[in-house]
Amino acid sequence: MARNCEQAISLGLPAVAFTDHLDFLDFLPADRIATEDLDPHRYGRMRRLDIDGYLACVQECRERYPALRILTGAEIGEAHLFNASASAVVTATGFDRVLGSVHAIPLNGKLTAAEDLFRLLPADEAMRRYFAEVIALIEGSDVFQVLAHLDFARRSWPVTAAPYEEKAFEAEYRSVLTALAASGRSLELNTKSPLAQVELLRWWREAGGVTLSFGSDAHQPWRVGDKFRDAVAIADAAGFAPGRDPFDFWQAS
């Protein structure tokens, strides 16, 4: 975390948010994962978030780097399937920033990692099923503030398929964006994924989306703030502008 903060300071960023992955292997009876009897082990190796250790590290960084605003947070995978569990954690911790994301979808009775979908389904069907699950996330959980990497599965688009084109999935993108806008939440412009085109962010505005968040999905210190200059140019061209405060989401202008 300290190295991430130092990278942010070197780039002149006013703030960082540590949205570590919050995933569940144990869950409450009220969670949909339980009521639908789905196997939750989407990956062979998953690690629980050490919340106490995480919060202690954040506090240490806040004391070491007082000029940098450091937000707590989490990225909750499949929050709609673990909504009761996720709500309990978020309520107890009071995270500053909570992202919602889909890394896996229910398929044949188990959560199936997005990258595995393309081994089991044609590429276009895999993406359409993924987008449908993102809508299920938006409609099935209100615990998060920002939708992270809305087309995460695209990262695994097979090289043997035709080149990926956002326009080919315009209807699916628009359905996701309409649902997200109706919920009053923010869209993340993720710079680890292939950068969204200006047109996609215009679809977000047309759907009624008013706020935009930037995330480098860093995982390594050197990637903090990566490609933010490109992301800013895309957001500006799509009609979004900085808020009044440097810590605000960008706003539709």
N, C-alpha and C positions, 0 to 999 in steps of 0.2 A: 504493500500500500504506500509506503514511504517513497518508493521509486516512482510510482504512478503520480504522486503529488509533485515530486521534483520535475517530472516530465511536463506536467500541466503548467507549473510555474515557468518553466523555460519557454513554453509556447505562449505565455501571456494569457492563459485561460483564467477566467475569474472564479471558476468552480469546477468540482468534479463530483460525480455521484457514483458510489460503489454499489452497483446493483448486482450483487453476487447471485448465483443461481440458487433458487429455493425449490427443491423438488422433494417429493414424498415417496417413501417406500412403505411406511406405516400410515394408516389413514383412519378417519372417523367413519362410523357406520352411515352417517348422513352423506358422505361423499358419493358422487355419482360413480366413481371407479368401483365402489363397493356394491352399490345397488345393481350395477350392470355386470358385476362379477368379471371384470376385466383384469388380465394379468398386467400389472403396472411396470414391469421391469423392461423398459424400452431399450436400455443399454445394459451390457454385461457388467459394467462397473459404474456405479453411481455413488456419490458421496453426499451425506447429509451436511447441511450448512451448520457450522459451529457458531450459533448466534451470539453466545456470550463472548467468545474469542473475537468474533467479527466486530462487535460493538466496542470492545476494549481497544482493538487496533485503530478503529476510527477515532476514538477519543485521543489516543496517543498522537495520531497525525494532526488532529486539530490543535493540539498543544504545540507541536513542532512547527507547524506551518500556519500561523494565525492569520496571515494575509489571504489565504486561500479558503474559499467557502467549500466545505466538505459535507456532502449530503449522505445520509444513510439510505439504504434501499435494498430492493431485491428484484430479481426477474423470476416470476413464478411461471413455471412451465405447466401448461394444461390446467390453469386455475379453475376452469369450469368443471373438471373432473374431480378436483380436490378442493372444492370451494369452502367447505366447512373447515377443513384443516388450514387452508390458506388464510381464511378470515381470522381464525384464532391466533395465528402467528402475527399477522399484520396488526391486529388490535393490541396484542401484548407488547410489541416492539415499538410501535409508533413510527415506522419507517417514513422518511421524508419523500421518497420517490419509489413507486412500485410500478414495475413493468409487467405486462402480461404477454405471453408468447406461446406459440405452438411449435414444439419440436417433434411431436409424434402424433399419430392419429389411431383411433381404434380400427383394427382390421383383423378379421378372423379371430375375434375374442381376445386380442391382446393389443397393448399399445405398441405401435410399430414406428420405429424411428424414421424420420422423413427421408434420410438418405437410403433407407432400405425399400422405400415405396417403389423406387424405379426398377428394382429387381423383380417386383411382384406385379406391377401394373404398367401399361403403356405410359409414356412420359406425360402426355397431355392429360390423361385420366388421373395420374398421380397428383398433378398440380391442381386439378379441379377438386379432387377430394380434399386436398390440403386447404384450399381456400374455403371450402364448405365448413371445415373444422375451425377455421379462424372465426367465421361467423358464429359458430356454436360457442366459442370462447367468449366473444363479445356479449352475446345474448345470455350466456350462462353464468357469468361472474361479474360482479361490480367491484371487486376488491382491488383492481389495478387502475392506474391513471393514464398510462401510455401503452399503446400497442407497439410492441417491438418487432422489428424485421418481419413485416407482414407477408413476405414471400420467401421465408427462410428455406423452404424446400428447393427453391431455385438454385441455391448454392450447390446442389447435387445433380442439377440438370445434366443428363448424360451427354458425353461428347459425341456419341454415335447418333444422337437425335439432331434434327434441324436446329439452327441457332435459336436461342430463346428470344421471343419477342413479346414485350408487354402487351402490345396491341392485340395479339392473338387471344389474350385472356382479359380483354377490356371489360367484358360483362362481369366476370368474376371479381376483378379488382373493384369495379364500381359497386358491386353488392357489398363487399367488405367495407369499403369506405363509407357507404351510406349508413350501414349499421353502426359503424364507429362514430360517425358524426352525430347520429341520433342519440347516442349514449352520452354525448358531451365530453368525450375524452380526446386525447391528443395522439397524433401519429408520429412515430419515430422515423427520422431519416437516418438509416443505418449505413455507416461507411465501411463496414466489413463485408456486407453483402455487395453484389454488383450495384453500383449507385443507381437509384431510381432516376428515370428520365423526367425532364421538366413536365412532359405531358401527364405523367402519373400524378404529380403533385397538383397539377391543374384539375385533374379528376377529383382530387381530395377537396379542393376549394369548391368545385361545382356540386359536390355531395353535401356541402354545408360545413366542411371541416374548417375550423378557425385557428387551430394552434398546431405548431410543429416543434418537435423535440429533436435534438441532434445527439446521436450516440455512436461512439467509435467501436463499441463491443470489444474492448481492447484485449482482455485476457493476458496481455503482456505489456509491460510499461512503455515500450517503444511505440506501441500503437495508440496510446492516449492522444486524442485529437487528430488521428490520422485522416487525411483527405477532407478535413473540415473546410478548407478553402474551396475545394470543388463543391462540397455540399452547400455551402453558403451561396455560391454562384447559382446553383440549381434552384435553391429555395427563392432567391431574389428574382430569378427569371420567371418563376411560377407565381409570383405575386405575394410572397411572404416577406415580412420585415421584422427586425428586432423589436422586442417589447420595450416599455419605458425603462425597465430595470434590466441590467445585464444578466440577471439570473432568471428572467422570465422566459417562457416559451416564445418562439417567434409567432407572429400574428398574421393572419390574412389581411392584406392591405386593401 
